[in-house]
Structure formats: C-alpha cells, structure tokens
Amino acid sequence: MKRITPWLFLFPALLVLGVFVVATFVQVLWYSFTDFNAFNDGRFVGLANYRRLLADEKFWFCLGNSFLYLLVTPVLMALALAAALLVHAGLRGLWGLRAWLFLPVVTPTIVAAIAWRLLLDEDGGLFNQVLAWLGSGPVYWLSERPWSLMSAMMVTVWKGFGYFMMVFLAGLVGIPRELHEAAEIDGAGRWSSFLHVTLPGLRPVLVLVALISSISALKVFEELYVTIKGAPVSQQTAVPLIFDTAFEQGDFGRACAIGVVLFAVVLVFSLVQLRVVRDQA
C-alpha cells in the first residue's frame, strides 16, 4: 500500500498531463505526416511537410527571428535584477515601487500589446511625435524590419520584467545576511559584495529565470500577433507562422510540422542550456 499511495496522489496530475500534453503532442506529430487541411481529414504523406519546410525561405526567416527574439532574455534579466536589488535595498520613499513594477504582470498581454501599438502608431503615436519634436523623421515601428520585431520585444520586456523581479527578490531574501556582514567586515565594497556574495547566492535563480524567459521568447505569440498585426509573417517568429499556416492558409498538416520542429528546437536549446550550467557548476 505504501508503494501505491504516492501514485494515487500523482494520478490526477498524470492524467491531466497525459490527456492534454502527451496525447495532444502525439496527435500533432501524426498530423505533421499528413496533408490534413480545411477540406479533408488527412492522408499520410510521410516526410513531405518537412521537405517543404526545408525549401521554405519564409520558415527559415521566422525560425531565425525566433532566435533573434532571445535577445529579450538578457535585457529582461538585467532589468529584473536591477529592480529587485532596488526594492530589496528598502530605500525610503520606494515603498510602493514593488507594486508599481509588478503592475505590468497583472495587465493582460492583449491589453498591454494594444496600448503599446497605440504608442508606436506610425501616424500619430507618442514615440513618433517625440521624434518629430526632436527634428527626426518617423520610424515605422510596426511594419518595417528590424523595428517591428523590436517593438514586440519591448512589449515582452515591459510585460515580463516585473514577474522576474519578484523571482529575483525571493532569491535575494534567501541569501543569509551573515554573508554580507562577513564580506563587509573583510573590507568588501558594495560591488565586490555583489559579485562574490549576491551573484553566487542567486545562481539557481539566474538559471531558472534564464531558462523560463528563453523558452518563453522562443514561443512568443500574443505580443507579435497584436502589436505588429498586419506586418508580413516573414518579419515575425515561428509561432505566428504556425497560426498563419493553420488558420489563414488552412494547411494544418504543415502547421503541425512547424510546431514539431519548434518543439524540437526548444527541447534541444533547453537541454544544452541546462548542460552548460551543470558543467559550470
């Protein structure tokens, strides 16, 4: 009975995971080998969808943009860590800073993306108005490379850094105060204490944040779909391409093939990232 009891507690979670994750992935994998579209239930075509992807320039552009989108990860981590250090310092007059910085997290992504789209509007948006006051020409934030991708990145950073700030803050609270006091007694300055006490103490949190934020960047969709809606798909990443292929072109089999490739990319990227971190530990 003792051996069965843990599995009884795990069974509901395993059931949900099996039905909504494993079974769904197996179904997507099967459809990726078919010509399933809006007009038929799918006929087995082998690797035809994958061979089409190899010759599809738009697919490679979008996959490249997915990797380019990883640039949000270091920016997110730097801003979130700086904000967490500021909040953790407990300076006077900053009592409401934590709530203010966390506000973007509770804002729905769609609402945030619409607000940023209005700010970045190429005709009357605030950003271009400021540039006009400075005597500079308009920037096509929403329709031209590389600005369109950078616009979506700004939304991702604004939306996510408050969440990761809280994660870093939890890590900072977990570092024993005695270590900082010992470093101070040894004559270490603030920068030296940050390098030799704070950063090593935050190492597990840094790994977690890097992993979660990079996986999220590879799978980003809402920010792109709303912020730069109307821009060519080739200026976006792999997930909007999946949406366009499935629901605009009705080619579900090929969309599933793109999804499987993206899954493999995310899996390999995550495993490599974990391996590098483990080797450096």
SEMARBA-113399 format. One line per field, with one value per residue (C-alpha): x, z, y; residue number from 1. Coordinates in steps of 0.05 Angstrom, whole numbers, plus 5000, padded with zeros to 4 digits. Layout:
BEGIN
px	(X;...)
pz	(Z;...)
py	(Y;...)
i	(NUM;...)
This chain:
BEGIN
px	(5000;5058;5083;5016;4998;5046;5020;4948;4965;5002;4947;4904;4964;4990;4921;4915;4987;4975;4910;4926;5001;5026;4964;4959;5032;5024;4964;5003;5062;5015;4983;5052;5058;4992;4962;4907;4874;4807;4778;4800;4816;4888;4923;4991;5045;5108;5161;5131;5113;5184;5215;5171;5196;5269;5256;5212;5250;5195;5201;5276;5266;5214;5258;5316;5272;5254;5328;5335;5278;5323;5355;5299;5327;5390;5351;5296;5345;5386;5324;5291;5354;5366;5294;5298;5362;5329;5267;5309;5351;5289;5303;5256;5203;5203;5151;5103;5157;5147;5072;5084;5137;5092;5033;5051;5048;4975;4958;4931;4980;4928;4914;4989;5001;4944;4969;5040;5011;4978;5042;5082;5030;5067;5020;5002;5037;5074;5141;5140;5112;5173;5219;5184;5195;5268;5270;5277;5235;5182;5203;5159;5156;5101;5115;5190;5248;5280;5234;5173;5208;5239;5170;5144;5207;5193;5124;5153;5205;5155;5105;5154;5207;5162;5148;5222;5236;5194;5232;5298;5271;5254;5325;5355;5314;5342;5415;5437;5450;5511;5548;5541;5562;5623;5642;5634;5680;5731;5730;5690;5654;5583;5607;5653;5598;5550;5600;5624;5562;5498;5510;5534;5475;5428;5458;5399;5350;5391;5389;5314;5300;5345;5312;5240;5250;5287;5235;5180;5217;5221;5146;5123;5057;5008;5057;5073;5002;4973;5030;5052;4989;4990;5065;5089;5093;5166;5180;5152;5173;5155;5091;5055;5077;5042;4979;4981;4994;4938;4883;4897;4920;4883;4944;4941;4990;5045;5029;5037;5104;5128;5102;5141;5205;5196;5185;5250;5287;5261;5277;5348;5360;5336;5378;5440;5428;5420;5481;5524;5500;5513;5583;5600;5573)
pz	(5000;5016;4945;4914;4957;4924;4855;4878;4896;4829;4787;4776;4753;4710;4679;4661;4635;4594;4562;4549;4536;4515;4475;4443;4422;4393;4353;4327;4309;4269;4233;4214;4169;4135;4086;4137;4116;4117;4064;4086;4148;4128;4083;4103;4062;4100;4106;4051;4100;4129;4059;4041;4104;4084;4019;4050;4057;4100;4150;4159;4166;4221;4256;4253;4283;4339;4357;4349;4398;4451;4458;4506;4556;4578;4577;4619;4668;4676;4687;4733;4775;4779;4801;4852;4882;4886;4921;4966;4988;5025;5009;5038;4991;4949;4990;4931;4879;4884;4868;4813;4779;4786;4753;4681;4703;4722;4659;4605;4549;4497;4533;4541;4467;4445;4489;4461;4390;4402;4429;4370;4317;4257;4243;4310;4363;4421;4400;4331;4359;4405;4346;4307;4363;4362;4287;4266;4215;4232;4247;4220;4286;4265;4193;4177;4198;4248;4283;4281;4318;4367;4381;4401;4443;4481;4499;4523;4566;4595;4609;4639;4679;4739;4746;4743;4792;4843;4829;4840;4902;4932;4916;4949;5012;5015;5018;5091;5117;5154;5088;5071;5142;5137;5070;5099;5158;5107;5074;5013;4979;4951;4882;4909;4956;4896;4854;4907;4952;4917;4848;4873;4920;4862;4816;4819;4808;4750;4717;4727;4700;4640;4623;4631;4596;4537;4527;4531;4479;4431;4438;4438;4402;4432;4432;4359;4337;4368;4368;4296;4267;4192;4185;4138;4171;4150;4199;4256;4292;4286;4327;4286;4224;4253;4265;4194;4162;4201;4205;4146;4095;4124;4117;4185;4167;4150;4211;4255;4222;4240;4311;4317;4292;4341;4398;4379;4377;4445;4475;4448;4467;4539;4546;4520;4567;4627;4607;4602;4670;4701;4672;4701;4770)
py	(5000;5047;5039;5055;5115;5165;5144;5155;5227;5236;5204;5266;5307;5250;5241;5315;5315;5252;5276;5349;5345;5276;5255;5324;5322;5252;5276;5337;5291;5247;5305;5331;5269;5281;5332;5349;5414;5450;5403;5333;5292;5280;5230;5201;5237;5216;5270;5314;5371;5371;5371;5432;5467;5456;5493;5547;5613;5644;5587;5598;5673;5662;5610;5658;5712;5665;5660;5736;5744;5711;5780;5797;5747;5785;5851;5821;5790;5855;5899;5849;5840;5916;5927;5871;5900;5968;5942;5897;5956;5983;6056;6108;6134;6070;6032;6028;6011;5936;5941;5992;5948;5887;5923;5901;5828;5832;5871;5823;5814;5834;5899;5914;5899;5944;6001;5994;5991;6058;6088;6061;6080;6106;6164;6193;6151;6182;6155;6186;6251;6256;6241;6296;6346;6327;6340;6267;6231;6179;6108;6052;6014;5966;5949;5950;5907;5909;5957;5912;5856;5906;5935;5866;5856;5920;5894;5827;5862;5911;5855;5805;5840;5852;5777;5760;5817;5780;5716;5751;5785;5717;5695;5757;5745;5674;5697;5696;5767;5740;5730;5804;5823;5778;5809;5879;5860;5835;5903;5886;5944;5941;5920;5866;5841;5838;5799;5750;5742;5763;5734;5665;5664;5678;5625;5576;5634;5661;5592;5587;5657;5646;5581;5604;5671;5640;5585;5638;5680;5622;5610;5683;5696;5747;5806;5794;5779;5842;5892;5883;5854;5867;5862;5807;5739;5734;5791;5751;5687;5613;5612;5667;5627;5566;5607;5636;5568;5534;5586;5633;5582;5521;5477;5442;5386;5435;5477;5415;5401;5472;5460;5395;5428;5486;5435;5400;5467;5488;5419;5418;5491;5477;5413;5449;5507;5460;5421;5484;5507;5439;5435;5504;5485)
i	(1;2;3;4;5;6;7;8;9;10;11;12;13;14;15;16;17;18;19;20;21;22;23;24;25;26;27;28;29;30;31;32;33;34;35;36;37;38;39;40;41;42;43;44;45;46;47;48;49;50;51;52;53;54;55;56;57;58;59;60;61;62;63;64;65;66;67;68;69;70;71;72;73;74;75;76;77;78;79;80;81;82;83;84;85;86;87;88;89;90;91;92;93;94;95;96;97;98;99;100;101;102;103;104;105;106;107;108;109;110;111;112;113;114;115;116;117;118;119;120;121;122;123;124;125;126;127;128;129;130;131;132;133;134;135;136;137;138;139;140;141;142;143;144;145;146;147;148;149;150;151;152;153;154;155;156;157;158;159;160;161;162;163;164;165;166;167;168;169;170;171;172;173;174;175;176;177;178;179;180;181;182;183;184;185;186;187;188;189;190;191;192;193;194;195;196;197;198;199;200;201;202;203;204;205;206;207;208;209;210;211;212;213;214;215;216;217;218;219;220;221;222;223;224;225;226;227;228;229;230;231;232;233;234;235;236;237;238;239;240;241;242;243;244;245;246;247;248;249;250;251;252;253;254;255;256;257;258;259;260;261;262;263;264;265;266;267;268;269;270;271;272;273;274;275;276;277;278;279;280;281)
